Amino acid sequence: MKFFIDTANLEQIKEAQALGVLDGVTTNPSLMAKEGITGKNNILKHYVDICKIVDGDVSAEVISTDFESMVKEGEILAELHDQIVVKIPMIKDGVKALKYFSDNQIRTNCTLVFSAGQALLAAKAGATYVSPFIGRLDDISSDGLNLIAEIRHIYDNYAFETQILAASIRHTMHVIDCAKIGADVMTGPLSSIEGLLKHPLTDSGLAKFLADYQKGN
Ligand code: G3P
């Protein structure tokens, strides 16, 4: 399972990269705004800064919603760095754009996916990654993990190569459950990665080992 971090915060990206388990970064316009990154040129520069930190794929989202503009915008994003994956929303023109980019060897991440049907369309259009938002489904009393399982089943039926990127991950149990189901990638906050480290028996066991070592020296 690949681990992506879902943030535009450079310090958190550096911290996850330093842990040695980071495979990529996802961003979106809200995450950019949260870091105070505004204006086209600043946003483009920020994507390049992220690519310099992480050794892996970096999703950069288009703002346009019509086919021609998405293509233009996506081509500019893809030109920025060979690690860039163009993030396209699951709308009708977005499906056309996914197909265009797939035909032109530009990698894509289809975002804002909330149903198995949308995920099937994204795979048919040749998306590199599909991003089902599991946390946002859970927020409205829908079962986000069940969606991951449905997509896994469908993609396996037809050997689709589109990778399931479980997004809107909120906590460590989402990560573990997605790994059990067989999501190819998870993207979440730094806390969802570092939270995997924690176990009270590890802490108490280590404290005892160190105390016993001290007794003998
Ligand atoms: O990767 C998608 C993600 O950014 C959405 O997460 O927490 O805003 O639902 P969230």
Residues whose N, C-alpha, C, O or C-beta is under 5 A from the ligand:
A	BS01	G3P	D6 T26 N28 G135 R136 A167 S168
